[in-house]
């Protein structure tokens, strides 16, 4: 425990997933695992062409590297990796597209996405996008403990872990990774009036463009649930007016030709999930 933090310092997925012992919790976990195993036996990604899936992660800790590499190998067996820019082009094209595609993304700007995920992404020639919370980018666990404790608590994390700084973000862009906005303060847009929501999207976009010298064209909504976390009738249009080309949600499922880049579906994954969970959560729809 870092005494300067109000939360435990998390350095591994084992720490991340640790919870106090509870027989009821263990029973629920075992039942869920058995149910997912059974459901996965008849589940597989859609074999037909003309779809894009957006797997998204938050972190790749040291003890998740092997699992993350297994995930990329599994996806490669089912489709091709494409960048977020290319995904928007395909969805926006006047002509239907063929092929099966995966576009890998990460939320929140956790630093281990650079240290652990990037080398694996590069080995597999996999493009990726990372969505950063700009007011937290560059904060130090030692110097800014109170602010980071507040951020991780607000985002429902079990502890604190280092976030990317702007120098690291530049390393990522130099390596071909897209840096997108996750708001300035990781806020629920439905909690804000129109002016405040607009400021969150605009300030974060400007910060990325100023620090990195590249366009910020993509936005991933914190928590990402339509109706609960954003208003699908207002906030995607607001993002478009501010110059964003995409608005990514957390609604699971395939994206096909004709689907709006301002309502992209994504599938949340944890890098240590076994293959049967990938089969279930990335099944055809």
VENJO-V996569 format. One record per pair of residues at least 4 apart in sequence whose C-alpha atoms are under 8 Angstrom apart, sorted by the first residue. I is the first residue (numbers start at 1). J is the second residue. Records with the same first field share a line. If there is no record, write none. Layout:
# VENJO-V996569
I->J + J
This chain:
# VENJO-V996569
1->5 + 7 + 8 + 9
2->8 + 9
4->142 + 145 + 146
5->9 + 141 + 142 + 145 + 146 + 149 + 160
6->145 + 146 + 149
7->149 + 153 + 158 + 159 + 160
8->158 + 159 + 160
9->159 + 160 + 161
10->15 + 16 + 159 + 160 + 161
11->15 + 16 + 61 + 62 + 161
12->16 + 61 + 62 + 63
13->17 + 61 + 62 + 63 + 64
14->18 + 63
16->158 + 159
21->25 + 26
22->26
23->27
24->28
25->29
26->30
27->31
28->32
29->33
30->34
31->35
32->36
33->37
34->38
35->39
36->40 + 276 + 277 + 280
37->41 + 276 + 277
38->42
39->43 + 280
40->44 + 276 + 277 + 279 + 280
41->276
43->279 + 280 + 283 + 284
44->279 + 280 + 282 + 283 + 284
45->78 + 279 + 282 + 283 + 284
46->283 + 284 + 285
47->78 + 100 + 284
48->99 + 100
49->98 + 99 + 100
50->96 + 97 + 98 + 99 + 100 + 256 + 257
51->98 + 99 + 100 + 101 + 254 + 255 + 256 + 257
52->87 + 100 + 101 + 102 + 103 + 254 + 255 + 256
53->101 + 102 + 103 + 253 + 254 + 255 + 265 + 266 + 267 + 282
54->102 + 103 + 104 + 105 + 265 + 266 + 267
55->102 + 103 + 104 + 105 + 266 + 267 + 268 + 269
56->104 + 105 + 106 + 107 + 266 + 267 + 268 + 269
57->105 + 106 + 107 + 268 + 269 + 270 + 271
58->106 + 107 + 108 + 109 + 110 + 270
59->106 + 110 + 112 + 113 + 271
60->64 + 65 + 68 + 112 + 113 + 116 + 117 + 271
61->65 + 112 + 116
62->116
64->68 + 271 + 272
65->69 + 116 + 117 + 120 + 271
66->70 + 272
67->71 + 271 + 272 + 273 + 274
68->72 + 117 + 120 + 271 + 272
69->73 + 120
70->74
71->75 + 271 + 275 + 278
72->76 + 121 + 124
73->77 + 124
74->78 + 275
75->79 + 80 + 102
76->80 + 81
78->100
79->99 + 100 + 101 + 102
80->99 + 100 + 101 + 102
81->101 + 102 + 103 + 104 + 125 + 126 + 127
82->86 + 87 + 101 + 102 + 103 + 126 + 127
83->87 + 103 + 104 + 127 + 128 + 129
84->88 + 103 + 127 + 128 + 129 + 178
85->89
86->90
87->91 + 103
88->92 + 245 + 246 + 261
89->93
90->96 + 97 + 257
91->255 + 256 + 257 + 258 + 259 + 260 + 261
92->257 + 258 + 260 + 261
93->97 + 257
96->257 + 258
97->257
103->127 + 128
104->126 + 127 + 128 + 129
105->128 + 129 + 130 + 131
106->113 + 128 + 129 + 130 + 131
107->130 + 131 + 132 + 182 + 220
108->130 + 131 + 132 + 133 + 182
109->113 + 130 + 131 + 132 + 133 + 137 + 163 + 164
110->161 + 162 + 163 + 164
111->115 + 161 + 162 + 163 + 164 + 165
112->116 + 117 + 162 + 163
113->117 + 118
114->118 + 119 + 164 + 168 + 172
115->119
116->120
117->121
118->122 + 172
119->123
120->124
121->125 + 126 + 127 + 128
122->126 + 127
127->176 + 177
128->177 + 178
129->177 + 178 + 179 + 180
130->177 + 178 + 179 + 180
131->179 + 180 + 181 + 182 + 219 + 220
132->137 + 179 + 180 + 181 + 182 + 183
133->137 + 181 + 182 + 183 + 184 + 185 + 186 + 204
134->181 + 182 + 183 + 184 + 185 + 204 + 207 + 208
135->184 + 185 + 204
136->148 + 151 + 163 + 184 + 185
137->163 + 164 + 165 + 166
138->163 + 164 + 165 + 166
139->143 + 144 + 148 + 163 + 165
140->144 + 145 + 148 + 162 + 163
141->145 + 148 + 160 + 161 + 162
144->148
145->149
146->150
147->151
148->152 + 160
149->153 + 159 + 160
150->154
151->155 + 186
152->156 + 157 + 158 + 159 + 160
153->157 + 158 + 159
155->186
164->168 + 169
165->169
166->170 + 211 + 212
167->171
168->172
169->173 + 179 + 212
170->174 + 212
171->175
172->176 + 177 + 178 + 179
173->177 + 178 + 179 + 212
179->208 + 216
180->205 + 208 + 216 + 217 + 218 + 219 + 220
181->201 + 204 + 205 + 208 + 216 + 218 + 219 + 220
182->186 + 204 + 219 + 220 + 221 + 222
183->187 + 200 + 201 + 203 + 204 + 219 + 221 + 222
184->200 + 201 + 203 + 204
185->200
186->222
187->191 + 222
188->192 + 222 + 223 + 229 + 230
189->197 + 229 + 230 + 231 + 235
190->227 + 228 + 229 + 230 + 231
192->196 + 197
193->197
194->198
195->199
196->200
197->201
198->202 + 238 + 239
199->203
200->204
201->205 + 239 + 242
202->206 + 242
203->207
204->208
205->209 + 216
206->210 + 216
207->211
208->212 + 213 + 214 + 215 + 216
209->213 + 214 + 215 + 216
210->214
216->244
217->243 + 244 + 245 + 246
218->244 + 245 + 246 + 247 + 248
219->239 + 244 + 246 + 247 + 248
220->224 + 247 + 248 + 249
221->229 + 230 + 247 + 248 + 249
222->229
223->229 + 249 + 250
224->229 + 230 + 248 + 249 + 250 + 251
225->229 + 230 + 249 + 250 + 251
226->230 + 231 + 232 + 249 + 251
227->231 + 232
230->235
231->235 + 236
232->236
233->237
234->238
235->239
236->240 + 247 + 262 + 263
237->241 + 262
238->242
239->243 + 244 + 245 + 246 + 247
240->244 + 245 + 246 + 262
245->261 + 262
246->261 + 262 + 263 + 264
247->261 + 262 + 263 + 264
248->261 + 262 + 263 + 264 + 265 + 266
249->263 + 264 + 265 + 266
250->265 + 266 + 267 + 268
251->264 + 265 + 266 + 267
252->265 + 266 + 267 + 268
253->265 + 266 + 267 + 282 + 285
254->265 + 266 + 284 + 285
255->259 + 264 + 265
259->263 + 264
260->264
267->281 + 282
269->273 + 278
273->277 + 278
274->278
275->279
276->280
277->281
278->282 + 283
279->283
